[in-house]
Amino acid sequence: MIARTIRLRDFDPLLMLAALGLVTLGAMLIYSGSLTRFGEPDLTDLSHPVSRQALFAAIGLGLAIVFTLFNYRTLGALSAGLYIASLAALVYVLIVGDETYGSRRWIVIGGTQIQPSEIAKLIVIIAIAKYVSDNQETLGELRVFSTSLALAGIPAVLVFLEPDLGSAVIFAAIWLGMVIVAGARWRHIGGLFAVALIAIPFVFLGLVSDYQRDRLELWMEPEADAQGAGLPTLQAEISIGSGGLFGKGLTEGSQTQLDFLRTETTDYIFSVLGEELGFAGALALFGLFLLLLWRALRVAETSADLFGRLFATGFVVFVLVQTFVNVGVNVRLLPVTGIPLPFISQGGSSLITLFVGLGILESILIRHRRLSFRDFYV
Amino acid sequence: MRSELRLANPNQRRRWRARDPEDKPAEVFPRRFFLLKSLMLLLFGLLLLQLARMQLIEHEAYQQRAESNRLRIVPDLPARGLIYDRNGEQLVQNVPIYSAGVVAADVPGDKFLVVIDELSRETGVPAADIATKVAQARNSDDPFTPVIIKAGLDESTLFRLRERQAQLPGVQVLAESVRNYATGALTADVLGYVGRIDQDEYARLHESGYQLNDRLGKTGVELTYEQALRGTAGYRQVEIDAAGQELRTIRSSPPGNAGNLVLSLDLDLQRQVTEYLMTAMAESGSQNAAAAVMDVRTGEMLSMVTLPAYDNNVLTEPVDQEALPSLVNDPAKPLVNRVLAEIYAPGSTFKMVTGTAALQEGVATPSTRITSRGAISVPNQYGGEPAVFRDWSALGTLDFYGGVRMSSDVYFYYLSGGFGDFRGLGAERLARYAREYGLGAPTGIDIPGEAAGLVPDPAWKEEAVGNPWYLGDTYTFGIGQGYLAVTPLQLLGVTTAVANGGDVLVPHVAREIVHEDGTVITRIERQVAHHVAVSDENLAVMREGMRQAAVSPGTAASGASRLVPIAGKTGTAEFGPKRADGKHDTHAWYTGFAPFDNPEISVVVFLQKGTGAGTAGPVAAQILDYYFARQRLAQEALP
């Protein structure tokens, strides 16, 4: 390996600021969304969602600094172990996990719910980045291509069984984004798509559970059960639509405050924003996301090695697709699936995972310069 | 390592990208990053497009839907009007109760079963019943009105439900007002009762503002004067949360006043009539009985008693589930109002009609003399035994007054059907007069459920029975037997018309509808249904005959009051199959009016078993005595 230096000057404050901006916006929305049920937050009372989110953000920020200083290449070496551990956690959650809204997604440790699938997303990114960067020369071979697919495919199937279709889609998207950037052959990717297209009807008939089929039908026509299962979808739509250009004002949305909106601090937090901050609020949110993604993509472009480049790519795809799916569900572009809005939704697993990811990005940034002769002579 | 070198310098990279062939793996990056960036913009663009559609273009419609989520119109009814008797006695109270209801629209689909299960546990109402009701409401055009699951919650259930309201979305505790009838069975048939709206009523009335959980008068004056007693609803526009709990009132319009109802009914008299009739019923072994008192000048009903009676509080919410089945299944049918809903042969009381018709038609004069030898016989037109029509006794030769006084059947056989050279009225003319007096049609009293009765004639018999009309039919018709059937109230109307000079009045139990402060909104005026085409001279002849009847040894003497001269007529009407001794059971009738010179009230008494003179007459006498004794006392109390 070529010797590299650490340059703290290369730490990207914009990346962190964008994330902190999102977390702040998220905390405001959690505050508004939890007002009816929890009242004004007291920062010392950790049962209040806002306090918890602040605590998770602080832990996340601390871990981001730790991971910035930690050499990201070591993660590559640890990836096999991490990967196996995360698969074990996903299997464990399937067997003994806590069931909420008809699916098993959580493990409770010390009174705290942990969602292994969120952490697994980051680990899968690391594992694929490691494997593909080690085998980049032979990625054109079907064997390597397929192995990389399996790395994402196994956890995708496990979360699909929870059932968490949304996260399964995220795993697939992460893999796809990474191998495309790594230079996989279009032929392989095209072939895979063809197989998927043919498989869809069979999957729909055989593998997809009634639960998911119902959700799909509801997406097409939520009015069919307007007072029942279609209610969250309809109410989210009403919330956002009624927000208009500038929204009804934070904590002023009738849909949010009168409890018409469900899971308003997690899956449907975007609807709170849509109602209370309106189209303008959504533009601000998207602006922050684009800033964050742009700076993260810059890490991919500047990384000194393929591992870092692929990790950054995977992270970008992860945040991008997860954001798109979450907001897409809220605005009824996509069928209902419960995945958090990155940096915004209430939830420690997701938030801490994202901050660790940011720490790794910064770690890549400050280590991207090689010692060169110029450095010696200038 | 060359590639790493290139990448290390962004400026170099950009230059090389333009030149290098695509198949070098490292050169793939910039191109594919460009793809990723495009995807980023594309995805956010899609979201923005959808958002713009929802928030900018279709904003108004969504705004409307959010508002209709948040706001709900709740009708605000005034307290239901009260009911008083003619002397200001309050007959009904409004009593607050708490009920458990469910707003179908507010029960989230995923919690439907949980909520129903919990509610069932709290109230003891079977979960299946709750589910059915809620499902019905959910599919109705008004899923926002709470359907009542249990009316009349006990205190502990009430508190538990209130405490747990947050966990039971859609469940509401409602303060309702129900009726309590202080006088129960004594006035049940007049007042009726108020009950929960049923599906048919809702279908008919929801356009006039009735809600799924509304209550309304089911029968009696509660039904007749529903509109006045209910008053006009106001409304409140309230803000609600997703569980349907009211948060605040945004605007409201107060309800209009409901009217109070003042009846013509005299509660004290009603109590006495009930008592007298009950005693007579027990003594005669009658299964049922009825009596009524009417003001012959106005048509006001002073008393209306039907026995056996029922307690209308049983049918008022909260419905007494233990007493209800025995009430509904009672073979004595206490729910039937025998004053106006059941029809019977009037017997000799009908001679008022036959007699006045004969006078008016010139068939008879006051001095027409006819001899009763105990029976007349008519040769059978098909051969065989002649048909015999009996009198109750061989009464000898009688003029018109005597015919009435002694209630001679033979006398009235002559008047109705004729005999030998004597030409009678004939069935058609008799039927016409019967109808003139209001028989064969409802009187139009302000209590629902009236029967029309039956006035037969040859055409009717041909049609309904399929046999031709015989002379014998005219004879039995003339003495109030055979096919003729009347309600006690109709018969009372006949007596009233005879008494007041020929006005068949529309009877009514309500006098006026008044404001809370007593000012009159509506007065129920005297209404003449029909003026009988009989001259007052002829009516006076009948009145005189009935006066003589009410004086010993007249047949109606048992009904005479000790206080005022009266006019009366008995009736003993055969019914049912012949007994072992060859005779029929008989209904006992008495009807009359008083005082004779200046009639104020008319009375009718009916007992299912007995004789007019022996069973019904004494009851009439007691009623008249009570009425005029009280009147006299009241007059003496004046200075």
Chai-1 contact restraints between the chains, C-beta under 6 A:
chainA,res_idxA,chainB,res_idxB,connection_type,confidence,min_distance_angstrom,max_distance_angstrom,comment,restraint_id
A,I180,B,R32,contact,1.0,0.0,6.0,A-B,restraint_1
A,V181,B,R32,contact,1.0,0.0,6.0,A-B,restraint_2
A,G183,B,P25,contact,1.0,0.0,6.0,A-B,restraint_3
A,G183,B,V28,contact,1.0,0.0,6.0,A-B,restraint_4
A,Q227,B,A105,contact,1.0,0.0,6.0,A-B,restraint_5
A,Q227,B,G109,contact,1.0,0.0,6.0,A-B,restraint_6
A,G228,B,G109,contact,1.0,0.0,6.0,A-B,restraint_7
A,A229,B,G109,contact,1.0,0.0,6.0,A-B,restraint_8
A,I238,B,Y62,contact,1.0,0.0,6.0,A-B,restraint_9
A,I238,B,R65,contact,1.0,0.0,6.0,A-B,restraint_10
A,I238,B,A66,contact,1.0,0.0,6.0,A-B,restraint_11
A,I240,B,M54,contact,1.0,0.0,6.0,A-B,restraint_12
A,G241,B,M54,contact,1.0,0.0,6.0,A-B,restraint_13
A,G241,B,E58,contact,1.0,0.0,6.0,A-B,restraint_14
A,G241,B,Y62,contact,1.0,0.0,6.0,A-B,restraint_15
A,S242,B,Y62,contact,1.0,0.0,6.0,A-B,restraint_16
A,S242,B,Q63,contact,1.0,0.0,6.0,A-B,restraint_17
A,S242,B,A66,contact,1.0,0.0,6.0,A-B,restraint_18
A,G243,B,Q55,contact,1.0,0.0,6.0,A-B,restraint_19
A,G244,B,Q55,contact,1.0,0.0,6.0,A-B,restraint_20
A,G244,B,H59,contact,1.0,0.0,6.0,A-B,restraint_21
A,S254,B,A66,contact,1.0,0.0,6.0,A-B,restraint_22
A,S254,B,R70,contact,1.0,0.0,6.0,A-B,restraint_23
A,Q255,B,A66,contact,1.0,0.0,6.0,A-B,restraint_24
A,L258,B,R70,contact,1.0,0.0,6.0,A-B,restraint_25
A,L258,B,D241,contact,1.0,0.0,6.0,A-B,restraint_26
A,L258,B,A242,contact,1.0,0.0,6.0,A-B,restraint_27
A,D259,B,D241,contact,1.0,0.0,6.0,A-B,restraint_28
A,D259,B,A242,contact,1.0,0.0,6.0,A-B,restraint_29
A,F260,B,N69,contact,1.0,0.0,6.0,A-B,restraint_30
A,F260,B,A242,contact,1.0,0.0,6.0,A-B,restraint_31
A,F279,B,L51,contact,1.0,0.0,6.0,A-B,restraint_32
A,F279,B,Q55,contact,1.0,0.0,6.0,A-B,restraint_33
A,A282,B,L51,contact,1.0,0.0,6.0,A-B,restraint_34
A,F286,B,F44,contact,1.0,0.0,6.0,A-B,restraint_35
A,L293,B,M40,contact,1.0,0.0,6.0,A-B,restraint_36
A,L320,B,M40,contact,1.0,0.0,6.0,A-B,restraint_37
A,F324,B,L43,contact,1.0,0.0,6.0,A-B,restraint_38
A,V327,B,L47,contact,1.0,0.0,6.0,A-B,restraint_39
A,V331,B,Q50,contact,1.0,0.0,6.0,A-B,restraint_40
A,L333,B,Q50,contact,1.0,0.0,6.0,A-B,restraint_41
